[in-house]
Amino acid sequence: MNLLITSATSSLAQLLAHSLGEEHAVRLTERIPTPNLAEFAACALGHDLSTNLLVRGMDAIVHVAEPLPTDNELQQIDYLTRCTYNLCMVAVAEGVRRLVYLSTLDLMMAYDERYTVSERWRPLPSPAAPLLAKHLGEQVCREFAREHKLDVAVLRLGRVVQSATVTDAPFDPCWVDEQDVAQAVRRALVTDTGRWAIFHIQHGGPQARFSIATAQRVLGFAPVVDFSRET
């Protein structure tokens, strides 16, 4: 497939470009020039022809949806709402049918740890801009899916880490290894999940904070790294 990956300055986008680039033709994009990246195109994701040209010829989009480090709170929300809306609008206009939106399991952290929180539970975002912006981005994508214009898979990611770097760190039940994230995105791109689907993505060990049963059953997600520790 021809894939567009957004938020090119983020380490996650670059990881995905490297991993998915083994099987697909990848184009990275960011709102600012980002040197030293192959197959890169700068685009503000505005409501103009430049966004059409960015998306034209793509088979699917991986919207990493990470604001720039320099973005203030209003800019973070603007990127995840207005720019996400523009991206979805152009995807529809250019005939792209598949969009994978990367969200966060932090949206579900307000629930008591004793509850078995599934994808059917309502998110509980705080008013803090980073989390609220991710939630609003989900809602923008959902409306396009509801209107049968895009097939959208939302991956709510746990805390993305390299397993080798956290062996001595305090345990986090929401950890997910970056290579398992790449696996989940790869599966979400090629699996028919219908118009709208949400999946929780983290490690699958017995000490995991959230269940990944839906991702395992529907996507065939099989995390390699189990971060659980002896107690």
Secondary structure as UniProt FT lines:
FT   STRAND          2..5
FT   TURN            8..9
FT   HELIX           11..20
FT   TURN            21..23
FT   STRAND          25..30
FT   TURN            35..36
FT   TURN            38..39
FT   STRAND          40..42
FT   HELIX           49..55
FT   TURN            56..57
FT   STRAND          60..63
FT   TURN            69..70
FT   HELIX           73..78
FT   HELIX           79..83
FT   HELIX           84..93
FT   TURN            94..95
FT   STRAND          98..104
FT   HELIX           105..108
FT   TURN            109..110
FT   TURN            113..114
FT   TURN            119..120
FT   HELIX           129..146
FT   TURN            147..148
FT   STRAND          151..157
FT   STRAND          159..161
FT   HELIX           163..165
FT   TURN            167..168
FT   TURN            173..174
FT   STRAND          175..177
FT   HELIX           178..190
FT   STRAND          196..201
FT   TURN            206..207
FT   HELIX           213..214
FT   HELIX           215..219
//
